[in-house]
Amino acid sequence: MSSSRKSEQHDPSNLWADFLRAPAANLTGPLLDQFMSCSQKCLAWNSEVARFVGGRISDDGATLLEIAQCGGLPKALEIQQAWFRRAVEDYFNETRRYM
């Protein structure tokens, strides 16, 4: 085997081209498409989770601030009940979006 043939076989720059010319190359396109589709769905799901959690954290923080500034226990319980209703509605609406 000549030295030029050896360097051609072990040249890392040709590795990707060799892979695409392999017998299973006709599967490469569909597999890459599926991988991209899966990645896009995961990113979309992550952004939905971040949106929902961000909204809940914002509401929770505002509620805690409101409780800290209220005048007494009856008002604090009223604020907590309103927070609980909003939280249940948010979780219910988010679940309904995926059903």
PAZAPA-4460 file (N, C-alpha, C; in steps of 0.05 Angstrom, whole numbers, plus 32768, in hexadecimal, padded with zeros to 4 digits):
% residues 99
    n_x    n_y    n_z   ca_x   ca_y   ca_z    c_x    c_y    c_z   seq   type   mol
   8011   7FE9   8000   8000   8000   8000   8012   8019   8000     1      M     A
   800C   802C   7FEF   801D   8043   7FED   8018   8056   8005     2      S     A
   802B   8067   800A   8029   807A   8021   8012   808E   801C     3      S     A
   800D   8095   8003   7FF7   80A8   7FFD   7FDC   809B   8003     4      S     A
   7FDA   8081   7FFD   7FC1   8073   8003   7FBC   8071   8021     5      R     A
   7FD1   806B   8031   7FCE   806A   804E   7FC5   8084   805A     6      K     A
   7FD2   809A   8051   7FCA   80B4   805C   7FAD   80BC   8054     7      S     A
   7FA5   80B3   803C   7F89   80B8   8034   7F75   80AA   8045     8      E     A
   7F7B   8091   804D   7F69   8081   805D   7F67   808C   807A     9      Q     A
   7F7C   8096   8084   7F7C   809F   80A0   7F7B   80BD   80A4    10      H     A
   7F75   80CB   808E   7F73   80E8   808F   7F58   80F0   809D    11      D     A
   7F5A   80FD   80B4   7F41   8104   80C2   7F2E   8116   80B3    12      P     A
   7F39   8126   80A0   7F28   8138   8091   7F16   8128   807E    13      S     A
   7F1D   8110   8077   7F0D   80FF   8065   7EF9   80EE   8074    14      N     A
   7EFB   80EE   808F   7EEA   80DC   809F   7ECD   80E1   809A    15      L     A
   7EC4   80FA   809A   7EA8   8100   8097   7E9F   80F8   807B    16      W     A
   7EAF   80FF   8067   7EA8   80F8   804B   7EA6   80D9   8048    17      A     A
   7EB9   80CB   8055   7EB8   80AE   8054   7E9F   80A3   8061    18      D     A
   7E97   80AF   8077   7E7F   80A6   8085   7E66   80AA   8073    19      F     A
   7E65   80C1   8065   7E4E   80C6   8054   7E4D   80B3   803C    20      L     A
   7E64   80A9   8034   7E64   8097   801D   7E61   807A   8026    21      R     A
   7E5F   8075   803F   7E5C   805A   804A   7E42   804E   8040    22      A     A
   7E3F   8033   8041   7E26   8026   8038   7E0D   8030   8047    23      P     A
   7E10   8038   8060   7DF9   8042   806F   7DF4   8060   806A    24      A     A
   7E01   806C   8057   7DFE   8088   8052   7DE1   8090   804B    25      A     A
   7DD2   807D   803E   7DB6   8084   8038   7DA5   8087   8051    26      N     A
   7DAF   807D   8067   7DA0   8081   8081   7DA8   809B   808F    27      L     A
   7DBE   80A6   8087   7DC8   80BE   8095   7DB5   80D5   8093    28      T     A
   7DAA   80DB   807C   7D97   80F1   8079   7D7F   80EF   808A    29      G     A
   7D70   80D8   8089   7D59   80D5   809B   7D60   80D6   80B9    30      P     A
   7D77   80CB   80C0   7D7F   80CC   80DD   7D84   80E8   80E6    31      L     A
   7D92   80F7   80D4   7D98   8113   80DB   7D7E   8123   80DD    32      L     A
   7D6B   811E   80CB   7D51   812C   80CC   7D43   8126   80E6    33      D     A
   7D43   810C   80EE   7D36   8105   8107   7D43   8112   811F    34      Q     A
   7D5E   8112   811E   7D6D   811F   8134   7D66   813D   8136    35      F     A
   7D65   814A   811F   7D5E   8167   811F   7D41   816B   8129    36      M     A
   7D2F   815A   8120   7D13   815C   8129   7D11   8159   8147    37      S     A
   7D1F   8145   8152   7D1F   8140   816E   7D2B   8157   817D    38      C     A
   7D41   8162   8173   7D4E   8178   8180   7D3C   8191   8181    39      S     A
   7D2E   8196   816B   7D1C   81AD   8169   7D05   81AA   817D    40      Q     A
   7CFB   8191   817F   7CE5   818C   8192   7CEE   8190   81AF    41      K     A
   7D06   8187   81B5   7D11   818A   81D0   7D15   81A8   81D6    42      C     A
   7D1F   81B7   81C3   7D22   81D4   81C8   7D07   81E2   81CC    43      L     A
   7CF4   81DA   81BC   7CD9   81E6   81BF   7CCD   81DF   81DB    44      A     A
   7CD1   81C6   81E3   7CC7   81BE   81FD   7CD5   81CD   8214    45      W     A
   7CF0   81D0   8211   7CFF   81DF   8225   7CF6   81FC   8227    46      N     A
   7CF0   8208   8210   7CE7   8224   8211   7CCB   8226   821E    47      S     A
   7CBA   8212   821A   7CA0   8212   8227   7CA3   820F   8245    48      E     A
   7CB4   81FD   824D   7CB9   81F9   826A   7CC4   8212   8276    49      V     A
   7CD7   821E   8269   7CE3   8237   8273   7CCE   824D   8275    50      A     A
   7CBD   824F   8261   7CA8   8264   8262   7C95   825F   827A    51      R     A
   7C8C   8246   827D   7C79   8240   8293   7C86   8245   82AE    52      F     A
   7C9E   823A   82B2   7CAC   823C   82CC   7CB2   8259   82D2    53      V     A
   7CBB   8268   82BD   7CC1   8285   82C1   7CA8   8294   82CA    54      G     A
   7C91   828E   82BE   7C78   829B   82C6   7C71   8294   82E3    55      G     A
   7C74   827B   82EA   7C6D   8272   8305   7C80   827F   831A    56      R     A
   7C99   8280   8314   7CAD   828C   8326   7CA7   82AA   832A    57      I     A
   7CA0   82B7   8314   7C99   82D3   8315   7C81   82D8   8327    58      S     A
   7C6C   82C8   8323   7C54   82CA   8333   7C59   82C4   8350    59      D     A
   7C69   82AF   8355   7C70   82A7   8370   7C7F   82BE   837F    60      D     A
   7C92   82CA   8371   7CA1   82E0   837D   7C8F   82F8   8383    61      G     A
   7C7D   82FF   8370   7C6B   8315   8375   7C58   830F   838D    62      A     A
   7C50   82F6   838F   7C3E   82EF   83A5   7C4C   82F1   83C0    63      T     A
   7C65   82E7   83C1   7C74   82E9   83DA   7C79   8306   83E2    64      L     A
   7C7F   8317   83CE   7C83   8333   83D4   7C69   8340   83DF    65      L     A
   7C52   8338   83D3   7C38   8343   83DB   7C32   8339   83F8    66      E     A
   7C38   8320   83FE   7C33   8316   8419   7C45   8324   842D    67      I     A
   7C5E   8329   8426   7C71   8337   8438   7C67   8353   843E    68      A     A
   7C59   8360   842C   7C50   837B   8430   7C34   837E   843A    69      Q     A
   7C26   8367   843D   7C0A   8369   8446   7C08   8370   8464    70      C     A
   7BF0   8378   846C   7BEC   8382   8487   7BE8   836D   849C    71      G     A
   7BE0   8355   8495   7BDB   8341   84AA   7BD4   8326   849E    72      G     A
   7BCE   8314   84B1   7BC9   82F8   84A9   7BB1   82F4   8497    73      L     A
   7B9A   8301   849B   7B83   82FD   8489   7B8A   8305   846C    74      P     A
   7B98   831B   8469   7BA0   8325   844E   7BB4   8311   8442    75      K     A
   7BC7   8307   8452   7BDB   82F4   8448   7BCD   82DA   843F    76      A     A
   7BB9   82D1   844D   7BAA   82B9   8445   7B9B   82BE   842B    77      L     A
   7B90   82D5   8428   7B81   82DC   8410   7B94   82DD   83F8    78      E     A
   7BAC   82E8   83FC   7BC0   82E9   83E6   7BC9   82CC   83DF    79      I     A
   7BCD   82BC   83F4   7BD5   82A0   83EF   7BC0   8290   83E0    80      Q     A
   7BA6   8294   83E7   7B91   8287   83D9   7B8F   828F   83BC    81      Q     A
   7B93   82A9   83B6   7B93   82B2   839B   7BAB   82A7   838B    82      A     A
   7BC2   82A5   8398   7BDA   8299   838C   7BD4   827B   8385    83      W     A
   7BC8   826D   8398   7BC2   8251   8394   7BAF   824D   837C    84      F     A
   7B9B   825E   837A   7B88   825C   8364   7B96   8261   8349    85      R     A
   7BA7   8275   8348   7BB6   827B   8330   7BC9   8264   8328    86      R     A
   7BD6   8259   833C   7BE9   8243   8337   7BDA   822A   832C    87      A     A
   7BC3   8224   8338   7BB3   820D   832E   7BAA   8212   8312    88      V     A
   7BA0   822A   830D   7B97   8231   82F2   7BAE   822F   82DD    89      E     A
   7BC5   8239   82E5   7BDD   8238   82D3   7BE4   821B   82CC    90      D     A
   7BE5   820A   82E1   7BEC   81EE   82DC   7BD6   81E0   82CC    91      Y     A
   7BBD   81E6   82D2   7BA7   81DA   82C3   7BA8   81E3   82A5    92      F     A
   7BAC   81FD   82A0   7BAD   8207   8285   7BC5   81FB   8276    93      N     A
   7BDB   81F9   8283   7BF3   81EE   8276   7BEF   81D1   826F    94      E     A
   7BE3   81C2   8281   7BDD   81A6   827C   7BC9   81A3   8265    95      T     A
   7BB5   81B4   8264   7BA1   81B3   824F   7BAD   81B9   8234    96      R     A
   7BC2   81CA   8233   7BCF   81D0   8219   7BDB   81B7   820D    97      R     A
   7BE3   81A4   821D   7BF1   818C   8213   7BDF   8174   8210    98      Y     A
   7BC6   8177   8217   7BB3   8160   8215   7BA4   8161   81FA    99      M     A
***
